[in-house]
Amino acid sequence: MGSFMSSPKNIIITGASNGIGAALAKKYAGVGITLGLIARNSERLQAIADDCIQQGAQVHLGLLDVSESEIIAKWLLDFDDAHPVDLVIANAGITNSIQADNVETWAGTCQILDINLYGVINTVYPLIRPMQQRQQGQIACMSSLAAYRGMPVTPSYCASKAAVKAYTEALRGALAPDKIKVSVICSGFVKSNLSAAFPGPKLFMLTPEKAAELISAGLAKNKACISFPFPLNIGMQLLALLPDRPATWILSQLKYGANKR
């Protein structure tokens, strides 16, 4: 699990205008805290910033698309120059699902990968060198319990989250010699715009505030993988161990399978 770390002071959060990202911003906000909040919706992001400022935090807003690598890299490095980043949480994400013919749209597939996978790497990568030079820092990447077993209803979403999980696990080992802490977050259903767009039932759904509490506690302990909620996290890990036929049957019973033809 690793040792406890001192509380982060300079924190960047992507996808900060809604759901888990917004809840994390408010969870960390306080006197002496500088937040870099990134999202695309200016009205919602400003509302979250106002709440954080009321709690005593300094807030810098980035109205950015995480898929635009050069633009986001410049913003991140400018922020880091002024406020050396202690913690970056690459949280921004979207979802989609198969159509009536059981195939995703090409545009939807590309957008999922651009934001959920490349957007995470675009957020993390520019800060690795500065953190290495300082020999400190923490990186957290938002994956999903969907990373454990691909669900027919959302192929690209599952693929993007599985890739993020593998990338983050590898990064943890790669950056350990530089004293950089790295955690992957494997979340289940949390009430948000993203979960509302997810097809099928939302089992064991948590509030964003509860998710932020679990994530911040896990990061404080430098947990390699922060997965929740129980028992859905255990169920998804066990599902990954089953042969294809029973696993596919279970997913279909949960209404996460393909459309019947």
Secondary structure, 3 states (H helix, E strand, C coil): CCCCCCCCCEEEEECCCCHHHHHHHHHHCCCCCEEEEEECCHHHHHHHHHHHHHCCCEEEEEECCCCCHHHHHHHHHHHHHHCCCCEEEECCCCCCCCCCCCCCCHHHHHHHHHHHHHHHHHHHHHHHHHHHHHCCCEEEEECCHHHCCCCCCCHHHHHHHHHHHHHHHHHHHHHHHHCCEEEEEEECCECCHHHHHCCCCCCCCECHHHHHHHHHHHHHCCCCEEEECCCHHHHHHHHCCCCHHHHHHHHHHCCCCCCCC
